[in-house]
Amino acid sequence: MFSRRQWVRFAVVAVSSAWLGAYAPAAMAAEKVTIFAAASLKNALDAANAEWAKESGKEAVASYAASSALAKQIEGGAPADVFISADLDWMDYVAKKNLIKSDTRSNLLGNSIVLVAAKDKAKPVDIKQGFDLATLLGDGKLAMGEVKSVPAGKYGKTALEKLGVWSSVESKVAGAESVRAALALVSRGEAPYGIVYQTDVSADPGVATVGTFPADSHPPIIYPVAILAESKNADAAAYLDFLKSEKAAHFFTDQGFTILK
């Protein structure tokens, strides 16, 4: 028979074991690095994350959407460790609200914007001052990210304005929730042309680049990265170092990104 002291000790051990059983999986799950990343990064970052997992034994899980949507989610308290935006504006937005660790912020990647069409209908377009995009579109739509919020849409609108074309096509714009959604509209034949990042083209075999917007027609396309202020994940800094390393560089350059130092 157990003494009273033995029964108490047995009960404490049982409760402790039950607590560990209930919370250990949650603790293990918390070890993964969660990344909020611009939709245009999906192919490159998925490959980089797979390599990170292979090298570190730690899991990196990315959630992809327009930078605007991700910034709003971060503002709303969505749990994540790292934010990679497709422009400086949305990183500035969360920075001004003290939602990132400012000393971890840096500019990671560069990109360019292009005009795309369905691959079987793709013909070169000379993108220059006053080029007749409206006639090319005819009765069709120009697919691009929402011009007030999605970075690719903002870059695209700025470029069209600089080239003196925006007023002639504004009414034809089909604003999409992300650059990948705009790409899909062209791929499915719902829009004859679209404006996306150069790096998006390789993600869909149904589209082809027909022209590249001059670099001086829009601000430099910069992807900043930072660890979020609420992150308690000890692996976030090591993950960030990996993204900036030579080992990870080719995952991005293979997709057409440029590495910023």
HUMOFEN-V160307 format. One line per field, one symbol per residue. phi: phi as a letter, one per 20 degrees, with the letter a starting at -180 (. if undefined). psi: psi as a letter, one per 40 degrees, with the letter a starting at -180 (. if undefined). burial: I if it has 16 or more other C-alpha atoms within 10 Angstrom, else O. A space follows every 10 residues. Layout:
phi=???
psi=???
burial=???
This chain:
phi=.ffgffffff ffffffffff ffdggfffff ffeddecggf egfffgffff fgfffemdec cdddafgfff fffffenffb dccceebfgf ffgfffeldc egfdfbeecc bbdcecbggf cfcgceebgm fefgffflee ddeafgfecf gffffffgff ffemdgfecg fefdfdfbff ffgffffene bfcbdcfgff ffecfecbfd adfggeebfg ecdecaeffe fdffefffff ffgeeffegf feffeofded d
psi=iiiddddddd dddddddddd ddedddddde eihhhhiide eddddddddd ddddddeihh hihhaidddd dddddeehhi dihhieiddd ddddddefei hdeehihdii aiiihiihde ehihhghihe igdddddbei ihhiiheedh dddddddddd ddefdddeed eehghieidd dddddddeee hdiihiided deeheeiihe ihhhdeeiih hhhiiihide heheeddddd dddeiddedd ddddeeiihh .
burial=OOOOOOOOOO OOOOOOOOOO OOOOOOOOOO IIIIIIIIII IIIIIOOIIO IIOOOOOIII IIOIIIIIII IOOIOOOOOI IIIIIIIIII IIOIIOOOII OOOOIIIIII IIIIIIIIIO OIOOIOIIOO OIIIOOIOOI IIIIIIIOII IIIIIIIIII IIIOIIOOIO OIIIIIIIII IIIIIIIOOI IIIIIIIIII IOOOOIIIII IIIOOOIIOO IIIIIIIIII IOIOIIIOII OIIIOOOIII IIOOIIIIIO O
